[in-house]
Amino acid sequence: MDQLDLAEVHRFAARIAIEAGSYLRDQALARTQAGGASTALGDSIQIKENAADLVTKADMHSEHLISSAIRDRFPGHKIIGEESYSAGQEKRFLLDDDPTWIIDPLDGTVNFVHLFPTCCVSVGFCVNKKPVVGAIFAPILGGLHLTNASGSLYSAASGLGAWSTPISFPFSSSALSTPPADAPAYAKPAPWAHAVPLPYIPPQPLPADAPKGCLFTAEWGKARSDAPESNLTKKVNSFWNMAAEVGGRGGKGGMVHGVRSLGSAALDLVYVATGAVDVFWEGGCWEWDVCAGIVLIAEAGGRVVPSQPPSPAHLSDRSLPIPDADLGSRLYLAVRPCADTADESGREAQDRLVCEIWRRTELLDYKRPT
């Protein structure tokens, strides 16, 4: 697809993410008017694999809204949606070279149930197995107010930049209109009015002793077995390593500024793209959690690579190239945009930090059928 086509797909992806998010916001707002939070959902909550893996009627209706809009506008495109995929027994990676939409109708369902604001709609678009457009809309980050309410849109298209846009409610498609002639000039043309390029500030160098001084995000995930070799145990050990003092934990202490868990992998990736978060390390999420965010990070100047080394040699030989993460791998490590210094390029600094994260985190097991 050429840039003109991608610009059209970008605008469409943003619109359907906002429309689905507006529906989710209305559902959340109705619960505040009813005087209840999680309990007001009643029997609309269903448990999938365990009590930490939830789906609501809002998830399913949001996916229906998005899928219907895609089929109307692009009838020849394929769709992979979290809820329709999860409802079946298929766990293989289904993406092929055809134009395909990969959607998470509500990332952060547990947060939504509790009215915790880090939940979002994530809409990604792939061609030739490569994510090329992404739109992530967080409808309640601006609060659940009856007036002067807003949500946050984060979107990107390959070659066209990554952008943040405030969206007021009620939403009007005019919010995605062409920027006026006197709009601020950026390195790449803004896709619509009020869009601000990501990252928010010019990329900064990574600390020379990173991960010390970095802000690190990760998720606990749905797997909750506390067996010694379980993914949960390995994650907790890795969090401990990252937070511990330098020299602690058998030399694995990272002394990061903090370990954060937002409850939404899509928003974890957003904050890496903005530059607010230095590193996101994750195992266990799926392609719909990360597809849109991968485009955001790539366009902002960051990297998304495997969350564990492709080979043991990668830990000792810095000359070995570090590949991009496989979209269907369920193992991801994202590093924020980074400036060059006199001693190393931004890419070299990102790879340096990747190796330091690999040394401090344990190997996770999230295999899927081939």
ABEGO torsion letter per residue (X at the ends): XBAAAAAAAAAAAAAAAAAAAAAAAAAAAAAAAAGBBAAAAEAABBBBABAABBBBAAAAAAAAAAAAAAAAABAABBBBBAAAAAABABABBABBABBBBBBBABBGAAAAAAGBABBBBBBBBBBGGBBABBBBBBAAAAEBBABGBBBBBBBBBBGAEBBBBBBBOBBBAAAABBBBAABBBBABBBABBGBBBOBABBBBBBBAAOABGBBBBBBAEABABABAABAAAAAAAAAAAAABBBGBGGGABAGBABBBBAGBAAAAAAAAAAGABABBBBBGBBAAAAAAAAAAAAAAGBBBBBABBABAAAAABAABBBBBBBAAAGBBBBBBBBBBBAABBAAAAAAAAAAAAAAABBBBBBBBBX
